[in-house]
């Protein structure tokens, strides 16, 4: 090769003139060339064989060539882009920088299987890079080839199963994709630090987001004192592992400030409690806490131990034998009443109350005298006046006997109509559907729970039911039930072996009204739960306080406690709180508290978080920029938090800023 001294062109020495400027051999000078090896052009950084007379990319001559050192074998990492590749490469195959940016990797051979900690692929450790995502050996994690004991988690689909399985029962991959699961102690609750879900510590992974025990932190339940359930409002001892009414765990317990020490006044008084619901039982307990010697008698027309009526529509088909009663319904067993010297007079129908003589007369002619009486006779369901509403197959769900009769009617067929789309009606509808019935819900209002939910939440709730094959007919007016068929006023006919009616409740206040007690919608009481009659107290669904007849479990429980305490000489007062309504139906949870519909009033300011893919709704309602209600649908993990925020009347700015 020669170089033209005039123009600098380099060309083969066999030519007699410069191919660029045409001068002759007098202007040629020899060019020394690399005989072997790789060079890099210092102008364009191209790498090529040193025997090339000019750079094949930018045409400069050998004076611009930089020899490349022979690279050792093995793998290298590019210090610029972190790619890992064979050291024989002359440039990085990702970002094209040269060998001066290469650094060797420990090339000690890896035996057995490894898992890539980037993409979780499992492959032979001899692979120079991950065959799926191309990262290098620094991302390899050895896979234990031995058979682990206990539980393992599949790194592909996250399924947790017994380590003795030869393949994942969900996605079918082999043991090389298994990783041991650290077992948590069986007792107690934990909180997931990723999604904040609270669940039993025995769970191998978070039931919401699937992360493992390394993300669990213990939740310490309060061990002493009283707590209140944020779901149902029940107040009980903090040592209880679950709420005795609705069954939720300690994560939903709210501390209750301890009252001043109870002053005991043992007497020979005769305390007579009419009724056997939560108000009556709480009244009896409050009396016994203060008076250890007075006689306490509970009178009730049912022959059942006092039980949790809200559970009836949650466990309609879970049995009513002794075991099922104890598990799902009964408030306390017989021994509880015996230990407290509380007499249960069950199966006794009351026909009259004489406050002047302090006597109660029973249907069998027996007379019960009292010094203090607590009226806690509860409520009954209203049945609209449609034709055939007295048919025995038209049922309300207020007693254990009611759900037993419904099961009997369904032996002839599995078609049911539910009149009323409130909490009880929807819970019953879902239970009936789970039992295998063809179910239609008739709602007279234009939408489900229109007085509790705004149109967005109502439509989502209806959608969940319809996805579960429960038919919803809004704006439906019942005409009659005839020959096993419900007829609507528009002519629609719906065959049904049973008709469940849930159209609101009415207070059982007539007995007190006949005795002269003041009554509006229910028996009127003051903050001490005193009626207008001397030594007659009221509590629960049958009473009205400050113009409100709540007909809710938590209010009934607290009112019973106040009535019993004051009958025994204490000075407690009842203060209304804002409690929420919760239910689990159609595979979804619903919680709503306060004013969360705005029906019939000026529009409320709202803040809405909605995830249709997951079926979640979180909606806040503000009146004059004060939080007045919240609806949670799907994910109700903020239940306790929003309950506290509504009761303290949180401002818009404090929750969402200006």
GUSEDO-7654 format. One record per residue (C-alpha): x, y, z; residue number from 1. Coordinates in pm, whole numbers, plus 50000, padded with zeros to 5 digits. Layout:
<kolvexs>
     u     v     w   k
     X     Y     Z NUM
...
</kolvexs>
This chain:
<kolvexs>
     u     v     w   k
 50000 50000 50000   1
 50114 50353 49926   2
 50001 50696 50022   3
 49975 51002 49797   4
 50181 51279 49960   5
 49974 51540 49780   6
 49616 51441 49870   7
 49678 51176 50140   8
 49489 50902 49956   9
 49603 50547 50036  10
 49579 50285 49764  11
 49742 49973 49623  12
 50104 50018 49514  13
 50028 49854 49178  14
 49857 50171 49059  15
 50068 50413 48846  16
 49866 50726 48931  17
 49680 50842 49239  18
 49316 50750 49191  19
 49212 51072 49362  20
 49433 51355 49229  21
 49611 51183 48934  22
 49975 51253 49031  23
 50241 50993 48954  24
 50464 50762 49161  25
 50698 51048 49251  26
 50438 51152 49506  27
 50384 50797 49649  28
 50528 50684 49982  29
 50504 50337 50136  30
 50244 50272 50415  31
 50312 50021 50690  32
 49999 49812 50768  33
 49903 49589 51054  34
 49955 49233 50959  35
 49699 49087 51202  36
 49471 49166 51487  37
 49186 49406 51545  38
 49209 49785 51545  39
 48972 50065 51628  40
 48937 50377 51419  41
 48998 50670 51656  42
 48773 50890 51439  43
 48451 50687 51412  44
 48531 50415 51673  45
 48469 50137 51423  46
 48654 49812 51493  47
 48790 49606 51204  48
 49084 49397 51091  49
 49416 49582 51101  50
 49502 49469 50748  51
 49246 49707 50602  52
 49425 49993 50414  53
 49164 50250 50525  54
 48879 50254 50775  55
 48589 50088 50593  56
 48349 50335 50756  57
 48510 50682 50740  58
 48803 50611 50501  59
 49082 50753 50719  60
 49420 50581 50700  61
 49617 50353 50932  62
 49763 50647 51120  63
 49424 50666 51290  64
 49421 50298 51388  65
 49448 50201 51752  66
 49549 49840 51818  67
 49312 49639 52038  68
 49448 49408 52300  69
 49337 49049 52275  70
 49052 48997 52515  71
 49064 48699 52748  72
 48787 48444 52732  73
 48484 48454 52961  74
 48211 48705 53023  75
 48241 49082 53057  76
 48006 49359 53166  77
 47973 49689 52986  78
 48036 49966 53240  79
 47814 50202 53040  80
 47490 50004 52993  81
 47560 49708 53228  82
 47500 49453 52949  83
 47678 49120 53002  84
 47821 48937 52699  85
 48111 48726 52578  86
 48454 48890 52616  87
 48540 48811 52255  88
 48300 49080 52136  89
 48485 49384 52000  90
 48211 49630 52095  91
 47921 49617 52338  92
 47628 49463 52145  93
 47388 49699 52323  94
 47548 50046 52327  95
 47847 49987 52090  96
 48122 50121 52318  97
 48461 49956 52295  98
 48659 49715 52511  99
 48801 49994 52729 100
 48453 50001 52887 101
 48448 49626 52949 102
 48514 49472 53290 103
 48561 49102 53345 104
 48309 48896 53541 105
 48392 48614 53771 106
 48364 48330 53528 107
 48373 48049 53779 108
 48133 47789 53644 109
 47792 47772 53809 110
 47650 47426 53847 111
 47286 47331 53886 112
 46983 47551 53842 113
 46961 47924 53904 114
 46673 48172 53916 115
 46696 48514 53757 116
 46599 48768 54025 117
 46476 49006 53753 118
 46229 48793 53556 119
 46212 48484 53786 120
 46307 48247 53501 121
 46486 47927 53606 122
 46760 47782 53384 123
 47100 47613 53393 124
 47366 47811 53577 125
 47613 47766 53292 126
 47416 48008 53076 127
 47625 48328 53025 128
 47313 48548 53041 129
 46950 48495 53132 130
 46790 48349 52818 131
 46473 48555 52882 132
 46580 48905 52988 133
 46956 48896 52903 134
 47085 49007 53245 135
 47412 48853 53359 136
 47521 48610 53630 137
 47518 48880 53894 138
 47137 48835 53890 139
 47152 48457 53933 140
 47019 48304 54255 141
 47097 47936 54313 142
 46791 47712 54330 143
 46794 47454 54607 144
 46751 47122 54433 145
 46659 46943 54754 146
 46294 46886 54842 147
 46191 47146 55104 148
 45956 47054 55383 149
 45631 47233 55463 150
 45481 47485 55224 151
 45629 47637 54908 152
 45528 47922 54681 153
 45539 47906 54303 154
 45745 48201 54179 155
 45546 48210 53855 156
 45180 48219 53968 157
 45232 48277 54346 158
 45025 47971 54441 159
 45116 47827 54783 160
 45096 47451 54830 161
 45261 47152 54997 162
 45629 47107 54914 163
 45573 46740 54835 164
 45401 46836 54509 165
 45613 46759 54201 166
 45463 47045 54004 167
 45262 47359 54076 168
 44892 47259 54089 169
 44795 47585 53914 170
 45047 47658 53637 171
 45228 47323 53619 172
 45591 47436 53651 173
 45838 47214 53835 174
 46021 47234 54170 175
 46289 47462 54027 176
 46025 47737 54050 177
 45935 47662 54412 178
 46055 47875 54703 179
 46003 47791 55070 180
 45730 47974 55261 181
 45822 48093 55606 182
 45550 47968 55835 183
 45394 48227 56066 184
 45265 48138 56411 185
 44902 48028 56404 186
 44771 48285 56648 187
 44717 48655 56617 188
 44666 48906 56340 189
 44916 49069 56106 190
 44907 49369 55876 191
 45054 49362 55526 192
 45296 49656 55492 193
 45236 49668 55115 194
 44856 49695 55092 195
 44771 49743 55464 196
 44530 49446 55469 197
 44487 49285 55813 198
 44440 48909 55833 199
 44527 48597 56032 200
 44899 48541 56083 201
 44867 48180 55968 202
 44808 48293 55609 203
 45119 48210 55396 204
 45071 48515 55175 205
 44866 48834 55193 206
 44517 48744 55064 207
 44495 49079 54881 208
 44830 49151 54715 209
 45004 48813 54747 210
 45328 48919 54915 211
 45490 48686 55167 212
 45546 48689 55544 213
 45849 48914 55512 214
 45597 49196 55462 215
 45382 49105 55765 216
 45388 49304 56090 217
 45203 49187 56401 218
 44880 49357 56505 219
 44852 49359 56879 220
 44490 49332 56995 221
 44391 49523 57305 222
 44388 49270 57587 223
 44202 49448 57863 224
 43906 49677 57899 225
 43614 49731 57662 226
 43617 49773 57288 227
 43355 49863 57033 228
 43316 49684 56702 229
 43344 49934 56418 230
 43121 49714 56202 231
 42815 49650 56418 232
 42878 49882 56715 233
 42870 49603 56975 234
 43066 49678 57293 235
 43238 49384 57463 236
 43552 49274 57645 237
 43873 49331 57448 238
 43992 48978 57521 239
 43731 48836 57279 240
 43910 48702 56968 241
 43621 48808 56742 242
 43318 49033 56776 243
 43047 48818 56940 244
 42780 48966 56712 245
 42921 49000 56360 246
 43236 48789 56387 247
 43502 49036 56264 248
 43848 49033 56423 249
 44046 49269 56648 250
 44150 49487 56355 251
 43799 49637 56369 252
 43798 49699 56747 253
 43787 50058 56869 254
 43893 50137 57226 255
 43615 50243 57462 256
 43696 50480 57743 257
 43644 50315 58077 258
 43359 50464 58273 259
 43396 50555 58636 260
 43384 50264 58876 261
 43032 50122 58901 262
 42865 50183 59232 263
 42688 49871 59358 264
 42360 49895 59549 265
 42243 49548 59641 266
 41867 49551 59692 267
 41559 49329 59699 268
 41407 49500 59395 269
 41217 49307 59132 270
 41340 49393 58783 271
 41113 49283 58499 272
 41246 49306 58143 273
 40998 49269 57857 274
 41173 49124 57554 275
 41481 48911 57486 276
 41685 49097 57224 277
 42017 49273 57262 278
 41855 49568 57445 279
 41696 49333 57701 280
 42013 49128 57758 281
 42232 49439 57793 282
 41981 49584 58039 283
 41997 49266 58247 284
 42377 49272 58250 285
 42385 49641 58349 286
 42144 49575 58636 287
 42343 49281 58767 288
 42666 49484 58751 289
 42507 49728 58996 290
 42267 49516 59200 291
 42389 49172 59297 292
 42081 49064 59488 293
 41773 49201 59310 294
 41569 48954 59103 295
 41589 48987 58726 296
 41334 48823 58494 297
 41329 48835 58114 298
 40988 48773 57955 299
 40971 48678 57587 300
 40717 48512 57360 301
 40977 48303 57172 302
 41105 47985 57329 303
 41460 48053 57209 304
 41754 48174 57411 305
 41813 48541 57321 306
 41987 48554 56984 307
 42135 48783 56720 308
 41857 48866 56476 309
 42089 49039 56224 310
 42251 48699 56164 311
 41927 48542 56036 312
 41969 48669 55681 313
 42342 48592 55685 314
 42300 48224 55778 315
 41957 48128 55644 316
 42069 47785 55529 317
 42349 47703 55773 318
 42121 47503 55999 319
 41923 47567 56316 320
 42024 47267 56524 321
 42189 47317 56863 322
 42537 47343 56712 323
 42432 47595 56447 324
 42236 47800 56701 325
 42541 47823 56927 326
 42774 47907 56636 327
 42567 48163 56447 328
 42280 48294 56655 329
 42276 48256 57034 330
 42397 48557 57234 331
 42486 48357 57547 332
 42435 47999 57657 333
 42208 47896 57942 334
 42498 47892 58188 335
 42565 48264 58132 336
 42221 48355 58265 337
 42245 48106 58551 338
 42580 48249 58662 339
 42422 48595 58683 340
 42102 48471 58846 341
 41890 48599 58556 342
 41559 48415 58512 343
 41447 48347 58155 344
 41068 48319 58118 345
 41049 48212 57753 346
 40741 48130 57547 347
 40531 48378 57745 348
 40296 48613 57560 349
 40226 48944 57733 350
 39871 49076 57705 351
 39870 49386 57928 352
 40086 49627 58125 353
 39950 49808 58432 354
 40199 50077 58539 355
 39982 50199 58828 356
 39986 49858 58995 357
 40325 49766 58845 358
 40193 49442 58702 359
 40224 49258 58374 360
 39962 49001 58277 361
 40040 48705 58055 362
 39819 48521 57809 363
 39796 48221 58042 364
 39661 48447 58320 365
 39982 48462 58519 366
 40076 48799 58667 367
 40431 48933 58709 368
 40488 49219 58950 369
 40782 49456 58935 370
 40953 49748 59101 371
 41135 49853 58786 372
 41033 49750 58435 373
 41226 49779 58108 374
 41020 49778 57790 375
 41231 49621 57514 376
 40984 49441 57289 377
 41160 49531 56966 378
 40987 49566 56631 379
 40820 49371 56354 380
 40842 49387 55975 381
 40583 49586 55785 382
 40403 49382 55517 383
 40254 49594 55237 384
 39879 49548 55179 385
 39890 49346 54856 386
 39648 49068 54782 387
 39745 48735 54937 388
 39987 48886 55185 389
 39844 48656 55451 390
 39948 48344 55259 391
 40182 48134 55480 392
 40439 48134 55199 393
 40470 48512 55234 394
 40739 48543 55501 395
 40931 48805 55689 396
 41261 48704 55850 397
 41244 48801 56215 398
 41277 48470 56399 399
 41464 48141 56373 400
 41129 47977 56302 401
 41092 48199 55994 402
 41407 48065 55827 403
 41307 47709 55915 404
 40971 47758 55741 405
 41137 47911 55435 406
 41353 47602 55396 407
 41041 47386 55416 408
 40862 47581 55140 409
 41166 47552 54914 410
 41148 47174 54922 411
 40875 47203 54656 412
 41073 47429 54424 413
 41357 47678 54412 414
 41190 48000 54299 415
 41185 48300 54532 416
 41074 48663 54516 417
 41208 48919 54761 418
 40998 49231 54813 419
 41227 49511 54927 420
 41583 49598 54823 421
 41721 49709 55159 422
 41989 49538 55368 423
 41774 49251 55495 424
 41612 49194 55157 425
 41941 49190 54966 426
 42110 48964 55219 427
 41816 48725 55198 428
 41821 48738 54818 429
 42188 48645 54806 430
 42142 48363 55059 431
 41854 48227 54851 432
 42066 48246 54536 433
 42352 48062 54705 434
 42100 47799 54807 435
 42023 47739 54440 436
 41707 47945 54398 437
 41596 48150 54101 438
 41566 48491 54272 439
 41398 48818 54176 440
 41417 49130 54394 441
 41130 49379 54371 442
 41220 49733 54476 443
 40947 50000 54478 444
 41202 50284 54463 445
 41372 50373 54133 446
 41703 50220 54255 447
 41840 49984 54519 448
 41887 50145 54861 449
 41812 50487 54718 450
 41785 50636 55068 451
 42131 50502 55162 452
 42334 50512 54841 453
 42387 50764 54566 454
 42311 50661 54205 455
 42671 50556 54134 456
 42695 50314 54428 457
 42340 50189 54375 458
 42407 50109 54009 459
 42732 49930 54093 460
 42558 49726 54364 461
 42277 49630 54125 462
 42538 49529 53868 463
 42704 49294 54115 464
 42373 49121 54187 465
 42290 49088 53820 466
 42636 48943 53753 467
 42542 48686 54016 468
 42219 48605 53827 469
 41985 48777 54076 470
 41721 48972 53884 471
 41648 49325 54010 472
 41322 49500 53917 473
 41328 49862 54035 474
 41009 50069 54047 475
 40811 49745 54086 476
 40469 49756 54254 477
 40324 49430 54386 478
 39959 49365 54312 479
 39895 49018 54459 480
 40028 48672 54540 481
 39794 48413 54397 482
 39832 48040 54329 483
 40207 48051 54387 484
 40268 48350 54162 485
 40346 48715 54237 486
 40166 48955 54002 487
 40291 49311 53960 488
 40065 49602 53879 489
 40212 49615 53526 490
 40098 49256 53468 491
 40436 49085 53517 492
 40396 48736 53664 493
 40670 48576 53878 494
 40618 48218 54001 495
 40752 48173 54354 496
 40745 47897 54613 497
 40829 48158 54877 498
 40799 48536 54901 499
 41027 48716 55145 500
 40910 49062 55251 501
 41157 49321 55378 502
 40978 49654 55360 503
 41090 49823 55681 504
 41007 49772 56047 505
 40744 49903 56288 506
 40796 49944 56662 507
 40617 49705 56899 508
 40487 49991 57110 509
 40115 49919 57133 510
 40133 49752 57475 511
 40302 50060 57626 512
 40065 50297 57443 513
 39765 50109 57582 514
 39917 50157 57928 515
 39933 50534 57871 516
 40296 50584 57762 517
 40367 50872 57527 518
 40419 50746 57174 519
 40489 50886 56829 520
 40635 50638 56582 521
 40758 50447 56885 522
 40755 50477 57264 523
 40911 50811 57357 524
 41209 50805 57596 525
 41449 51067 57729 526
 41828 51051 57747 527
 41802 50830 58060 528
 41576 50591 57866 529
 41280 50680 58090 530
 40931 50666 57939 531
 40652 50902 58045 532
 40534 50636 58296 533
 40697 50598 58639 534
 40958 50322 58680 535
 40910 50217 58318 536
 41219 50240 58100 537
 41244 50169 57727 538
 41522 50053 57495 539
 41581 49920 57146 540
 41371 49911 56830 541
 41049 49988 57018 542
 41158 50334 57141 543
 41208 50679 56998 544
 41478 50914 57125 545
 41502 51277 57014 546
 41257 51205 56733 547
 41457 50908 56603 548
 41362 50541 56599 549
 41697 50392 56500 550
 41610 50020 56483 551
 41982 49938 56471 552
 42173 49683 56675 553
 42440 49914 56829 554
 42186 50173 56945 555
 41966 49900 57093 556
 42262 49755 57283 557
 42367 50091 57427 558
 42010 50194 57511 559
 41959 49865 57696 560
 42272 49928 57900 561
 42161 50282 57991 562
 41807 50170 58079 563
 41929 49883 58298 564
 42191 50095 58473 565
 41942 50370 58557 566
 41678 50123 58671 567
 41942 50005 58920 568
 42004 50359 59048 569
 42282 50485 58818 570
 42280 50814 58626 571
 42383 50721 58272 572
 42269 50906 57961 573
 42234 50796 57600 574
 42400 51005 57329 575
 42334 50919 56968 576
 42631 50833 56751 577
 42652 50790 56376 578
 42678 50421 56296 579
 42730 50269 55958 580
 42549 49994 55773 581
 42751 49702 55644 582
 42679 49387 55451 583
 42856 49129 55238 584
 42655 49018 54937 585
 42716 48924 54575 586
 43079 48858 54658 587
 43130 49222 54760 588
 43146 49419 55082 589
 42941 49734 55130 590
 42976 49991 55406 591
 42792 50321 55416 592
 42770 50568 55700 593
 42596 50899 55747 594
 42436 51097 55469 595
 42568 50930 55158 596
 42289 50978 54906 597
 42181 51342 54917 598
 41831 51233 54821 599
 41577 51513 54843 600
 41833 51774 54949 601
 42071 52022 54795 602
 42356 51846 54610 603
 42645 51742 54832 604
 43009 51799 54747 605
 43166 51463 54667 606
 43509 51307 54624 607
 43507 50976 54439 608
 43771 50708 54385 609
 43645 50436 54155 610
 43810 50125 54016 611
 43569 49944 53786 612
 43824 49673 53707 613
 43829 49564 54071 614
 43473 49668 54151 615
 43580 49921 54415 616
 43418 50253 54506 617
 43529 50497 54776 618
 43309 50805 54790 619
 43302 51093 55038 620
 43009 51332 55086 621
 43045 51684 55226 622
 42780 51929 55339 623
 42913 52282 55386 624
 43261 52126 55351 625
 43203 51900 55654 626
 43216 51524 55601 627
 42861 51393 55643 628
 42883 51048 55485 629
 43102 50787 55317 630
 43031 50485 55099 631
 43282 50203 55058 632
 43201 49930 54808 633
 43431 49637 54739 634
 43737 49734 54943 635
 43615 49835 55291 636
 43956 49833 55463 637
 43910 50202 55559 638
 43587 50125 55745 639
 43712 50215 56093 640
 43894 50520 55963 641
 43594 50673 55785 642
 43363 50594 56079 643
 43586 50805 56302 644
 43609 51082 56039 645
 43230 51107 55998 646
 43168 51114 56374 647
 43423 51389 56433 648
 43284 51583 56134 649
 43616 51605 55950 650
 43656 51901 55717 651
 43717 51875 55345 652
 44052 52052 55378 653
 44174 51817 55651 654
 44109 51514 55426 655
 44185 51637 55075 656
 44354 51975 55112 657
 44256 52305 54960 658
</kolvexs>
